[in-house]
Amino acid sequence: MGKPTGFIEFGRRLPGRRTIAVRIKDWHEVYEPFPEDSAREQGARCMDCGIPFCHEGCPLGNLIPEWNDLVWRGQWQEASERLHATNNFPEFTGRLCPAPCEGACVLGINAEPVAIERVEYEIAERAFSERWVLPQVAESHSGKSVAVVGSGPAGLACAQQLVRAGHEVVLYERAERPGGLLRYGIPEFKMEKAVLDRRLAQLKSEGVIFRCATSVGVTANSDGDGVGDPGAPEPGEQRGLGTANAPELAVVPAETLLKEFDALVLAGGATLPRDLPVPGRELRGVHGAMEYLKPSNLVREGAWAESPITAQGKNVVIIGGGDTGADCLGTAHRQGAESVHQLEIMPRPPDTRPDENPWPTWPLIYRTSAAHEEGGERVYAVTTTAFVDDGSGAVGALRGHEVEMSIVDGRPVIEVVANTEFELPCELVLLAMGFLGAERHGVVGELGLELDARGNVACDSNWATSHDRVFVCGDMTRGQSLIVWAIAEGRSCAAGVDRALMGTSALPAPLIPGQLALR
């Protein structure tokens, strides 16, 4: 413990955000630089608790008190070593994780928690700037080969751990470039893609082979990448981005990979979106969130000249109050939306923890992201009943009702409030209501994999599926979740694969399938 009185002397502090009027005119990350002294003070606030509950809040088991202490002492390289010992991609989690570790911080019992996520960010960025992040090439090769399907955080973490264990690893991705939702779902203002590309360069140097624009599974939809089409699909239908801009996909049967590789890991995510089958769903201008976010990111990368879906000059409604909805909100601001309303069926969360949500559980409180700070109106406790045709086959308004929530037998029950119907003019509606699980076509359908009750790919205690030599990790087996869970499951799955191939494994395994944290 570098400074025993640090938590008394220093308050919680975070970097400032760039001026709204400036940042909504570009796509750069919103935060200003954080002085080194400020980062060290945040490390000094860590109390070196006898029982560090931050460990329980973090699925990766990050050694938070240790690297907080090292940062306070100015020992940044040692802090980087401790951080990378448990987290393959701290520069991702330092930007994108909602920080369940902070919700479990002991200091948070009666004060503001340590700014753990920001300290993590500062360590990771210092490590890259000082060139401490180097390829870790295996000293010997096992003679075994593994195919990993899906290059989101779970697939990347699994692939990196396996290649470091000496296995030959080929990572298959059906999109144009690797990264999954890190590239095509997360907007630049939350994480610039150069951050992703520099880490991918490390994986390539370590020996991971990337095969992009390649869809695995004989029943795969060959006209897109599974994140949706600019045209309005039928309710519940998942379509590609269309033939004009989609990459030329190679389709590889999963059974072919099982003949060529000793093991197959599925890390394709929970990409089946939750739809809203109400009257008017088929109207032009009603899109899934990923149908909107991916083209925007492709434009930012220079892959496309323009997006087929834009908020410029339009009244926009976003249905869903989570992180994906906030990503749509910030994107709409930068595209020049006339107005934006974000609708949420749940009631507005309280400003502070209610009694039934005590420390160290994840605090279910009202939060304001950078995108919310930039504008738009958040509307709680409402439900959509129909989309209204403007007379040309396009959406012109949204019709809805206010709702009330009650708890019956421990489960929330939503009821419409009488005489509260409203109509909201809009020319663009974005559905950001979450995801239902793994897609049923492609590799899941070809191999006939067993699913659990929630529609996720089932696995045993070693991350193995119902099909021989096929493993699964991340949202594909867990369901829609956080980036930190994806990385933790990717690391744990790699240990399971290594153990299956070699009889034993020295790779760390922070999780067992189905494990729950304090959130």
Secondary structure by P-SEA (a helix, b strand, c coil): cccccccccccbbbbbcccccccccccccccccccaaaaaaaaaacccccccccccccccccaaaaaaaaaaacaaaaaaaaaaccccccccccccccccccccccccccccccaaaaaaaaaaaaaaaacccccccccccccbbbbbccccaaaaaaaaaaaaaccbbbbbbcccccccccccccccccccaaaaaaaaaaaaaabbbbbccccccccccccccccccccccccccccccccccccbbbbbbaaaaaaaccbbbbccccccccccccccccccccccccccaaaaaaaaacccccccccccccbbbbccccaaaaaaaaaaaaacccbbbbbbccccccccccccccccccccccccccccccbbbbbcccccccccccccccccccccccbbbbbcccbbbbbbbccbbbbbbbcbbbbcccccccccccccccccccccccccbbbcccccccccccccccccccccccaaaaaaaaaaaaaaaaaaacccccccccccccccccc
